[in-house]
Amino acid sequence: MASYSSLTDLIPVQSQLDYALEDATTPQEKESLVKQYLEKLDDREDLKIPDFEKGLQWLNTGAPLSLRTELSGKVVVLDFFTYCCINCMHILPDLRQLEQQHSVEDGLVVVGVHSAKFPNERVLENVQSAVLRYDITHPVVNDAEARLWTELDVSCWPTLVLLGPRGNLLFSLVGEAERQRLALFAGVALRHYGARGLLRGHGVGVRLFRDSLPPSVLSFPGKVALDPAGKTLAIADTGHHRVLLVASTGQVLHSIGGPQSGWRDGDLSEAQFNSPQGVAIKGQVVYVADTENHLIRKIDLSVGKVTTLAGVGVQGTDKEGGGTGLEQPISSPWDVTLGTAGGEEDNVLWIAMAGTHQIWALFLDDGKLPKGSTSARGTCVRFAGSGSEENRNNAYPHKAGFAQPSGVAPAPATPWSCLFVADSESSTVRSLALTDGAVKHVVGGERDPLNLFAFGDVDGKGVDVKLQHPLGVAWDPNSSLLYVADSYNHKIKVVDPKTKQCRTVAGTGEPGGTLGPGFSESSFNEPGGLCVGAGGKLLYVADTNNHLVKVLDLQTQTVSVFPVLPAAVDGPAEVDSGARKLPKLPKSTPVVEMPLLTVSPGQTVNLELRLSLPDGTKLTEEVSSFWSIMAEGNDWLLDSQVISGDITDLSRSHAIRISVPATAASTNPTLTLNAWVYCCQLQGGACMMRAVSFKQALQIDPTSRQDLVSVTLARAL
């Protein structure tokens, strides 16, 4: 059996180089040291590592890769990561820059080795979503059981391991902020082995997973926020790098940013974002956590402008703050919410600063933090968190520790007077007092502040509760209840902070897109954010990996899809023979299979569409409902016929007539009639979209002689 090495064998060798590089002052001296180091390694026959285990699942490749074949003759960068980890996200720009400098043909290949922390992260479909969400374009292997991680003695995320052209260990880099050393190591290795003729320029069969997917209206929506009047929903359409402002009917009022990522202020039509997450809306102003730009942005609809309020456009390492506006670097802001601190109402923007594991404050007007000095307008400063990644509660806010806080919700009224925090990596919900800054435990996790592996899916009380990477919280002041997006458990939960009781509201615990019939039968896929609407009667949920916003009616215990309609639909005629852009049917759309219908060439099929709305709802007046018909693979059947029409009145049936061509051969085509119905509650509550799909199989028989044959397509939505 072959003998392999691990990082334990490499570290004593590389440590000598690391010490020497600390003393080197010029680029030439550093390159010389690395070259000498590689020459010494070339004399060694050990430091080889085992190949990828057979049977592993691969993404962004046409076939599995091997260190002995496809990756032989390459300098390989193994990126050991887990997709929940903010530090792992932070090195993705470093890897992209390296890949732009050195191509596969130059001899460099980056391979992501996904080694999960949470059980949910072992599932291939969830890793696929992460690869899409973070725009990873290099090959990724799902090492769900962390076999290679274990073989190499990797100890933390992220860890980069550089291999030589014969699959031998060259370097390892642990943690963030290693861009320069990564570029140095990879560049010298490519030149060194290229000069020796050991590199090969062949491709490795990269095939991007994203190219196989259809477009969607939303892409990984991260957060949602409702304006105080309850009329406008702000959606962070994270994967499309934009912010949508949507009316309660689903009509898009403003689309700002996208489709490409970038940082640009100015007119609404010109502005750009980079994977925005948190949004907060009040009146004509929307505040945005522009996460991957490391910025806080402001959308002012009254003047039609987007401006930057804080951040410098690159990841910061400052854990104290105190700078003003564009002078203050920040790191991966994940959520924002308005609040009050020693001044006028809503004079501060609270920020879940995931990148430094802290809660920060951006003063929109002069104010003062609890037990702090006065801060002038524009000041961006730490409120709580030491910056160490911990689950540490403390009466002193700067001594407390958070672990990637990803959601914040204010509960300013007494007796609460706090911010609730979804602390994702500790799998807890915490409170941060607005009176004195004390950080306290609410539910989840465990008592050891250094144990960030106390996760699960258990309802109960206090520390007995187990969550799995919660990303969002929403406070309902009417009921004094806190709703939690328990993201990796694919559930929505509710916490009573007075008793610290936590229970599941909706979700099966498995990823999916099913809508009901009730809360317990409905499923979600890593919901990332939520907000309360209609005086505590509704929850709006960013169902992130399903690319949807869903509405939970807490009174009827039903779940519906919130319609997002990119363009206004004017009142057209009853039918429209032209093609229209069709929205994607939800996965949970019921499919009604009709009995086989025998027809003859030249005969007319009359489809009577009869739909009924849920009780207590009406058709949405501002948005047209409609039907569309297709005959996939048999388009000749519908040539020159009406293939779509509006649904304006459900008190009567809609007659849809299809004439079978006189020249039709004896075949068995299938007609598919889909209907999209947009409706709102009569009392002005939630609006929703309901869909149904009818499949009518036909048997064309020249002996049939009826002039007209009718079929009723009926469904209660």
C-alpha positions in Angstrom: 0.0 0.0 0.0 1.4 3.4 -1.0 2.6 5.7 1.8 1.1 9.2 1.7 2.0 12.4 3.5 -0.2 15.1 5.3 0.1 18.7 6.3 1.7 17.5 9.5 4.7 16.4 7.4 4.8 19.6 5.4 4.5 22.2 8.2 8.0 21.7 9.6 9.5 22.1 6.1 7.4 25.1 5.2 7.8 26.9 8.5 11.5 27.6 7.7 10.4 29.3 4.5 7.7 31.2 6.3 10.2 32.6 8.8 12.6 33.6 6.1 9.9 35.4 4.1 9.1 37.5 7.2 12.6 38.9 7.0 12.7 39.4 3.2 12.2 42.9 2.1 12.1 42.8 -1.8 10.0 40.8 -4.2 13.2 39.5 -5.8 14.4 38.2 -2.4 11.1 36.5 -1.7 10.9 34.8 -5.1 14.5 33.6 -4.6 13.6 32.1 -1.3 10.5 30.3 -2.7 12.5 29.0 -5.7 15.3 27.6 -3.4 12.5 25.9 -1.2 11.0 24.2 -4.3 14.4 23.0 -5.4 14.8 21.3 -2.1 11.4 19.7 -2.3 12.3 18.4 -5.8 14.9 16.2 -4.2 12.3 14.5 -2.1 10.2 11.6 -3.2 7.7 11.8 -0.4 5.1 14.5 0.3 2.6 12.9 -2.1 -1.0 12.8 -1.1 -3.8 10.3 -1.8 -6.0 10.8 -4.8 -9.7 11.8 -4.6 -11.8 9.0 -3.5 -13.8 7.3 -6.3 -17.5 7.9 -6.4 -17.4 11.5 -5.1 -19.8 14.0 -6.6 -18.2 16.7 -8.8 -19.5 20.1 -10.0 -18.3 22.3 -12.8 -16.7 19.4 -14.6 -17.9 16.9 -17.2 -16.4 14.0 -15.2 -14.5 13.3 -12.0 -10.9 14.6 -11.8 -7.8 12.6 -10.6 -4.5 13.9 -9.4 -2.9 11.0 -11.3 -4.4 11.8 -14.7 -6.3 15.0 -15.4 -4.4 17.0 -12.8 -1.0 15.5 -13.5 1.4 18.1 -14.8 -0.5 20.9 -13.1 0.0 23.2 -10.1 -3.2 22.5 -8.2 -4.7 24.7 -5.5 -7.0 22.7 -3.2 -9.4 25.0 -1.5 -10.9 23.3 1.6 -14.1 25.1 2.3 -17.6 24.8 3.7 -20.2 27.1 2.2 -21.6 28.5 5.5 -18.2 30.0 6.4 -17.8 33.7 5.9 -14.0 33.3 6.0 -14.2 30.8 3.1 -16.3 33.4 1.1 -13.6 36.0 1.7 -10.9 34.1 -0.1 -13.0 33.5 -3.2 -11.9 36.9 -4.7 -8.3 35.9 -4.1 -8.8 32.6 -6.0 -10.6 34.4 -8.9 -7.8 36.9 -9.2 -5.3 34.0 -9.3 -7.3 32.2 -12.0 -7.3 35.4 -14.1 -3.6 35.7 -13.9 -2.8 32.0 -14.6 -5.1 29.8 -16.8 -5.5 26.1 -16.9 -3.4 26.1 -20.1 -0.7 27.9 -18.1 -0.7 24.9 -15.8 -2.9 26.2 -12.8 -6.1 24.5 -11.7 -8.1 25.5 -8.6 -10.2 22.7 -7.1 -12.7 23.4 -4.3 -12.9 20.6 -1.8 -16.2 21.0 0.0 -15.8 19.6 3.5 -19.0 20.2 5.4 -19.4 21.6 8.9 -23.2 21.2 9.1 -25.1 18.0 8.1 -27.2 20.1 5.7 -24.0 21.0 3.8 -23.2 17.4 2.9 -26.2 17.3 0.5 -25.1 17.7 -3.2 -28.1 19.9 -4.1 -27.2 22.3 -1.3 -23.6 22.5 -2.4 -24.8 23.1 -6.0 -26.8 26.1 -4.7 -23.8 27.5 -2.9 -21.6 27.1 -6.1 -24.2 29.1 -8.0 -24.8 31.6 -5.2 -21.1 32.4 -4.8 -20.4 32.3 -8.6 -17.7 29.6 -8.2 -16.5 28.6 -11.7 -13.6 26.2 -10.9 -14.2 22.4 -10.3 -15.7 21.5 -6.9 -15.7 18.1 -5.3 -18.3 17.3 -2.6 -16.2 15.4 -0.1 -19.2 14.9 2.1 -17.5 12.6 4.6 -14.3 14.8 4.7 -12.1 11.9 3.7 -9.4 14.0 2.1 -9.7 16.6 4.9 -8.9 13.8 7.4 -6.1 12.3 5.3 -4.3 15.6 5.0 -4.9 16.6 8.7 -6.6 19.8 7.7 -7.9 21.5 10.9 -9.8 24.6 9.9 -11.7 26.5 7.2 -10.5 27.9 4.9 -7.2 26.0 4.2 -5.4 26.2 0.8 -3.1 23.4 -0.2 -0.8 23.8 -3.2 0.3 20.7 -5.0 3.1 20.2 -7.6 2.8 18.5 -11.0 3.3 15.0 -9.6 0.6 15.5 -6.9 3.1 16.4 -4.1 2.6 18.9 -1.3 4.2 22.3 -1.9 2.6 24.8 0.4 -0.4 25.3 2.8 -2.1 28.5 3.7 -4.6 28.8 6.6 -7.2 31.5 7.0 -7.9 34.8 5.3 -5.6 37.6 4.1 -3.1 35.4 2.3 -3.7 36.8 -1.2 -0.1 38.1 -1.7 1.5 34.9 -0.4 -0.8 32.8 -2.5 0.1 34.7 -5.6 3.8 34.4 -4.7 3.7 30.7 -4.1 1.6 29.9 -7.2 3.5 32.2 -9.5 7.0 30.9 -8.6 5.8 27.3 -8.7 4.4 27.8 -12.3 7.7 29.4 -13.5 9.8 26.8 -11.7 8.1 23.8 -13.1 7.4 25.3 -16.5 11.2 25.9 -16.9 11.7 22.2 -16.2 9.1 21.1 -18.7 7.0 19.4 -16.1 3.8 21.4 -16.8 1.1 20.3 -19.3 -1.3 22.6 -21.0 -4.3 20.3 -21.5 -7.8 21.2 -20.3 -9.5 19.5 -17.5 -13.1 19.4 -18.9 -14.6 22.4 -17.0 -18.3 22.5 -17.6 -20.1 25.2 -15.5 -23.1 23.9 -13.6 -24.8 27.3 -14.0 -25.0 26.9 -17.8 -27.4 24.0 -17.4 -30.1 26.0 -15.5 -33.1 28.0 -16.8 -33.4 31.6 -15.8 -35.7 32.6 -12.9 -37.3 35.9 -11.8 -35.5 35.8 -8.5 -32.0 34.3 -7.8 -31.2 33.3 -4.3 -33.2 36.1 -2.6 -31.4 36.7 0.7 -33.6 39.1 2.8 -36.9 40.9 2.7 -38.3 44.0 4.5 -41.7 45.6 4.5 -42.2 49.3 4.8 -44.0 50.5 7.9 -47.2 51.2 5.8 -47.2 47.6 4.6 -47.5 48.6 1.0 -44.0 48.0 -0.4 -41.8 44.9 0.0 -38.0 45.3 -0.5 -36.4 42.1 -1.8 -32.6 41.6 -1.9 -32.4 39.6 -5.2 -28.9 38.5 -4.2 -28.0 36.3 -7.1 -29.1 39.0 -9.6 -27.1 41.7 -7.7 -30.1 43.9 -7.4 -32.8 45.2 -5.0 -36.5 45.0 -6.0 -39.2 47.2 -4.6 -42.5 45.4 -5.1 -46.1 46.4 -4.4 -48.3 44.2 -2.3 -49.9 42.9 -5.5 -46.5 41.6 -6.7 -45.9 44.4 -9.3 -42.3 45.5 -9.4 -42.1 49.2 -8.8 -38.4 49.6 -9.0 -35.5 47.3 -10.0 -32.2 48.7 -8.9 -28.9 47.1 -9.9 -28.0 43.9 -11.8 -27.7 41.7 -13.7 -23.9 42.0 -13.3 -22.1 42.7 -10.0 -20.3 46.0 -9.4 -20.0 49.1 -7.3 -21.6 52.1 -8.9 -23.5 55.0 -7.3 -25.8 57.4 -9.2 -29.1 57.1 -11.0 -31.3 54.1 -10.2 -30.8 52.9 -13.7 -27.0 53.0 -13.4 -26.4 51.7 -9.9 -24.7 48.4 -9.2 -24.5 46.1 -6.2 -22.6 42.9 -5.4 -24.7 40.2 -3.8 -26.7 42.4 -1.5 -28.3 40.8 1.6 -30.0 42.9 4.3 -32.5 45.6 3.4 -34.3 48.1 5.6 -37.0 50.5 4.2 -38.7 53.6 5.5 -40.7 55.9 3.3 -38.7 56.7 0.2 -35.4 55.4 1.5 -34.0 51.9 1.4 -30.8 50.9 3.2 -28.8 48.0 1.8 -26.1 45.7 3.1 -24.1 45.4 -0.1 -22.4 42.3 1.2 -19.7 41.4 -1.2 -18.8 45.0 -1.9 -18.3 45.4 1.9 -20.5 48.6 1.7 -23.6 50.1 3.2 -25.7 51.7 0.5 -28.7 54.1 0.4 -31.4 54.1 -2.2 -33.3 57.4 -2.2 -36.4 57.1 -4.4 -37.3 60.8 -3.9 -34.3 61.9 -5.9 -33.7 58.7 -7.8 -30.2 58.2 -6.6 -28.0 55.5 -5.0 -25.2 56.5 -2.7 -22.6 54.8 -0.5 -22.8 55.5 3.2 -20.0 53.4 4.6 -17.2 51.1 3.4 -14.3 51.4 1.0 -15.3 48.7 -1.5 -12.8 46.0 -0.2 -12.9 43.8 2.8 -11.8 45.6 6.0 -10.1 44.1 9.1 -10.8 47.0 11.5 -12.7 45.7 14.6 -13.2 49.0 16.3 -14.5 51.5 13.7 -15.2 55.1 14.5 -14.4 56.4 11.0 -16.8 58.4 8.9 -18.5 57.2 5.7 -16.2 56.2 2.9 -13.2 56.3 5.2 -14.3 53.4 7.4 -13.6 49.9 6.0 -16.1 47.2 6.9 -16.4 43.4 6.3 -19.3 41.5 4.8 -22.3 43.3 6.3 -25.2 40.7 6.2 -28.2 42.5 7.6 -29.4 46.0 8.5 -32.2 47.4 10.5 -33.2 50.9 11.7 -33.1 51.9 15.3 -32.6 54.7 17.9 -29.6 55.3 20.0 -29.3 58.5 22.1 -31.0 60.8 19.6 -33.9 61.2 17.2 -36.0 58.2 16.2 -34.3 56.0 13.6 -31.0 57.9 13.9 -28.9 54.7 13.6 -28.6 51.7 11.3 -27.7 48.5 13.1 -25.5 46.2 11.1 -24.9 42.5 11.4 -21.2 42.6 10.5 -20.7 38.9 9.6 -17.1 39.3 8.4 -15.8 40.5 11.8 -18.4 38.6 14.0 -19.8 41.9 15.4 -22.8 44.2 15.6 -22.0 47.7 14.3 -23.8 51.0 14.3 -23.9 53.6 11.4 -25.2 56.9 12.7 -27.6 58.5 10.3 -27.8 61.5 12.7 -26.0 62.4 15.8 -26.4 59.9 18.6 -24.9 57.9 21.4 -24.4 54.2 22.0 -25.2 52.8 25.5 -22.3 53.7 27.9 -20.5 55.2 24.9 -19.6 58.7 23.8 -21.5 60.8 21.4 -21.1 59.9 17.7 -21.6 62.4 15.0 -23.7 61.8 11.9 -21.9 59.4 9.5 -19.9 57.6 12.1 -19.6 53.9 11.7 -18.5 52.1 14.8 -18.6 48.8 16.6 -21.5 48.3 19.1 -20.9 44.8 20.4 -18.5 41.8 19.8 -14.8 41.3 20.5 -14.2 40.2 16.9 -13.3 36.7 18.1 -15.6 34.0 16.6 -17.3 32.8 19.8 -20.7 32.1 21.4 -19.8 34.3 24.4 -22.4 36.3 26.4 -21.3 39.1 28.6 -22.6 42.2 30.4 -19.9 44.3 28.6 -20.7 44.5 24.8 -17.1 44.6 23.7 -16.2 41.4 25.7 -19.1 39.4 24.2 -18.4 37.2 21.2 -20.5 36.5 18.1 -20.0 33.9 15.4 -21.0 35.3 12.0 -24.2 37.2 13.0 -26.4 37.2 10.0 -29.8 38.6 11.0 -30.9 41.5 13.3 -34.4 42.5 14.5 -35.1 45.4 16.8 -37.5 45.1 19.7 -37.2 48.7 21.1 -40.2 48.7 23.5 -40.0 47.8 27.1 -39.6 45.3 28.6 -37.4 44.0 25.7 -35.4 47.1 24.6 -33.0 45.0 22.6 -31.8 43.8 19.3 -32.4 40.1 18.6 -29.5 38.5 16.6 -29.4 35.4 14.5 -25.9 34.2 15.2 -25.5 31.6 12.4 -22.2 29.8 13.2 -23.1 29.3 16.8 -26.6 28.2 15.8 -28.1 30.5 18.4 -30.4 33.4 18.8 -29.0 36.1 21.1 -30.2 39.5 22.5 -28.2 42.7 22.7 -29.6 45.2 25.1 -30.2 48.7 23.8 -30.0 50.1 27.4 -26.5 48.9 28.4 -25.2 46.7 25.6 -25.4 43.4 27.5 -25.4 40.3 25.3 -27.5 37.4 26.5 -28.5 34.0 25.3 -32.1 33.3 24.1 -32.2 29.9 22.5 -29.9 27.3 20.9 -26.2 26.5 21.1 -24.7 25.5 24.4 -23.0 27.0 27.4 -19.4 26.5 26.3 -18.6 29.8 24.4 -16.0 28.0 22.2 -18.2 25.2 21.0 -19.6 26.2 17.7 -20.8 22.7 16.9 -23.9 22.6 19.2 -26.5 22.4 16.4 -29.5 20.2 15.5 -33.2 20.4 15.1 -34.9 20.3 18.5 -37.8 22.4 19.8 -37.9 23.2 23.5 -36.6 25.8 25.9 -33.4 27.8 26.1 -30.2 25.9 25.7 -32.1 22.7 25.1 -33.2 24.1 21.8 -31.1 23.2 18.8 -31.0 25.2 15.6 -28.8 24.8 12.4 -27.2 28.0 11.0 -30.2 30.4 11.4 -29.8 33.4 9.1 -32.8 35.6 9.9 -35.0 36.9 12.7 -38.2 39.0 12.6 -39.9 40.6 15.7 -43.7 40.9 15.9 -44.5 43.6 18.5 -48.2 42.7 18.4 -47.6 39.3 19.9 -44.2 39.8 21.4 -42.9 36.8 19.5 -39.7 36.4 17.5 -39.7 34.5 14.2 -36.6 32.7 13.1 -35.4 31.5 9.7 -33.7 28.2 10.8 -32.0 28.1 7.5 -30.2 24.7 7.4 -33.2 23.0 9.0 -35.4 24.4 6.3 -37.9 25.6 8.8 -39.5 28.7 10.2 -39.6 28.7 14.0 -41.0 31.0 16.6 -39.5 32.0 20.0 -41.2 33.5 23.0 -38.4 35.5 24.5 -40.2 35.7 27.9 -40.2 32.0 28.4 -37.4 31.1 25.9 -39.7 28.5 24.4 -39.1 27.7 20.7 -41.3 25.7 18.4 -41.5 24.9 14.7 -44.1 27.0 12.8 -43.6 25.6 9.2 -41.4 23.3 7.3 -40.8 19.6 7.1 -37.1 19.7 8.0 -36.2 18.5 4.5 -35.4 20.9 1.6 -38.2 21.2 -0.9 -40.7 23.5 -2.5 -44.1 22.0 -1.5 -46.9 24.4 -0.7 -49.2 22.9 1.9 -51.9 22.2 2.4 -50.8 23.3 5.8 -47.7 24.7 7.5 -46.4 21.2 8.5 -46.7 19.9 5.0 -45.0 23.0 3.4 -41.3 22.9 2.7 -38.5 25.4 2.2 -34.9 25.3 1.1 -32.5 27.3 3.2 -34.7 30.3 3.9 -32.4 33.3 4.6 -34.6 36.1 5.8 -38.2 37.0 6.9 -40.3 39.9 8.0 -43.7 40.4 9.6 -46.7 42.0 7.8 -50.4 42.8 8.2 -50.1 43.5 11.9 -48.6 40.2 12.7 -51.0 38.1 10.5 -48.4 37.4 7.7 -44.8 36.4 7.4 -42.9 37.1 4.2 -40.0 34.6 3.8 -37.1 34.7 1.4 -37.0 31.0 0.4 -33.5 31.4 -0.8 -32.6 28.2 -2.6 -36.1 28.0 -4.1 -35.6 31.4 -5.7 -39.0 32.6 -4.3 -40.6 34.8 -1.7 -43.3 33.0 0.2 -46.2 34.3 2.3 -47.2 32.5 5.5 -50.7 33.3 6.6 -50.6 32.8 10.4 -54.4 32.8 10.7 -55.3 30.3 8.0 -52.0 28.3 8.4 -51.4 28.3 4.7 -48.3 29.1 2.5 -48.4 30.7 -0.9 -45.9 32.1 -3.4 -45.6 35.9 -3.4 -45.9 36.8 -7.1 -43.0 38.9 -8.5 -44.0 40.4 -11.8 -41.2 42.2 -13.6 -43.3 44.5 -15.7 -46.8 46.1 -15.5 -49.5 44.4 -17.5 -52.0 46.8 -19.0 -55.6 45.7 -19.6 -55.3 43.8 -22.9 -58.1 42.1 -24.8 -59.5 38.8 -23.6 -57.2 36.7 -25.8 -53.8 37.3 -27.3 -52.6 35.1 -30.2 -49.0 36.3 -29.7 -46.4 34.7 -27.5 -46.0 36.2 -24.0 -43.1 35.7 -21.6 -44.3 33.0 -19.2 -43.2 32.8 -15.6 -41.8 29.5 -14.3 -44.4 27.2 -12.7 -43.7 26.5 -9.0 -42.5 23.0 -8.3 -45.6 22.5 -6.2 -48.0 23.3 -9.0 -50.7 20.5 -9.2 -50.7 18.6 -12.5 -54.1 17.3 -13.6 -53.9 14.3 -16.0 -57.1 14.2 -18.1 -58.4 10.9 -19.7 -57.3 10.2 -23.2 -59.4 12.0 -25.8 -60.0 10.6 -29.3 -60.2 13.3 -32.1 -60.1 13.3 -35.9 -58.3 15.6 -38.4 -60.3 18.8 -38.9 -62.2 18.4 -35.6 -62.4 21.2 -33.0 -61.5 20.6 -29.3 -63.3 22.9 -27.0 -61.5 23.2 -23.6 -63.7 24.7 -20.9 -61.4 26.2 -18.2 -63.2 26.5 -14.9 -61.2 27.8 -11.9 -62.3 28.9 -8.5 -60.4 31.0 -6.0 -59.6 30.2 -2.4 -62.3 31.5 0.0 -61.9 35.1 1.1 -59.8 36.1 -2.0 -60.4 38.0 -5.2 -58.6 38.4 -8.5 -55.8 41.0 -8.4 -56.9 44.0 -10.4 -53.5 45.4 -11.0 -52.1 42.2 -12.5 -53.6 40.0 -15.2 -54.1 36.3 -14.6 -53.8 34.2 -17.7 -53.6 30.8 -19.4 -51.2 29.4 -21.9 -51.3 26.2 -24.0 -48.6 24.2 -25.6 -48.0 20.9 -27.4 -44.4 20.1 -26.7 -42.8 18.2 -29.6 -45.9 18.7 -31.7 -45.9 22.5 -32.4 -47.7 21.9 -35.7 -50.9 21.2 -33.7 -51.1 24.8 -32.6 -49.9 26.6 -35.7 -51.8 29.9 -36.3 -54.0 29.4 -33.2 -54.6 31.3 -30.0 -52.1 30.0 -27.5 -52.7 32.3 -24.5 -55.3 34.6 -23.0 -56.2 36.6 -20.0 -58.3 35.4 -17.1 -60.4 38.4 -16.0 -63.6 36.8 -14.5 -63.8 33.5 -12.7 -67.6 33.6 -12.4 -67.7 32.0 -15.8 -65.7 29.4 -17.7 -63.2 30.3 -20.4 -63.6 28.6 -23.7 -60.3 27.7 -25.5 -60.8 26.2 -28.9 -58.1 24.2 -30.7 -58.7 23.0 -34.3 -56.9 19.7 -35.2 -55.2 20.3 -38.6 -57.0 18.5 -41.4 -53.7 17.0 -42.5 -52.9 15.6 -39.0 -51.5 12.1 -39.0 -52.4 9.3 -36.6 -50.3 10.4 -33.7 -50.8 10.8 -29.9 -49.8 14.4 -29.0 -50.5 16.0 -25.6 -51.9 19.4 -25.0 -50.6 21.2 -21.8 -52.7 24.1 -20.5 -51.2 26.1 -17.7 -52.9 28.8 -15.7 -51.4 31.5 -13.5 -54.0 33.2 -11.3 -53.0 36.2 -9.1 -55.3 36.9 -6.2 -55.4 38.9 -3.0 -57.3 38.6 0.3 -60.5 40.6 0.4 -59.5 42.3 3.6 -56.3 43.7 2.1 -53.9 41.1 3.3 -51.5 38.9 1.3 -51.4 38.6 -2.4 -50.4 35.4 -4.0 -50.1 33.4 -7.2 -51.8 30.1 -7.7 -51.1 27.9 -10.6 -52.4 24.7 -12.2 -51.3 22.5 -15.1 -53.7 20.3 -17.2 -52.4 17.6 -19.5 -54.8 16.4 -22.2 -53.5 13.5 -24.2 -55.0 13.2 -27.7 -55.4 10.2 -30.0 -55.8 11.3 -33.6 -58.1 8.8 -35.3 -59.3 9.5 -38.9 -62.5 7.4 -38.3 -63.8 9.8 -35.7 -66.4 12.1 -37.2 -67.8 14.5 -34.5 -67.6 18.2 -35.4 -67.0 19.5 -31.9 -65.8 17.7 -28.8 -65.8 19.4 -25.4 -63.7 18.8 -22.3 -64.0 20.5 -18.9 -60.8 21.5 -17.1 -61.9 22.3 -13.6 -59.8 23.1 -10.5 -60.3 24.8 -7.1 -57.1 26.8 -6.5 
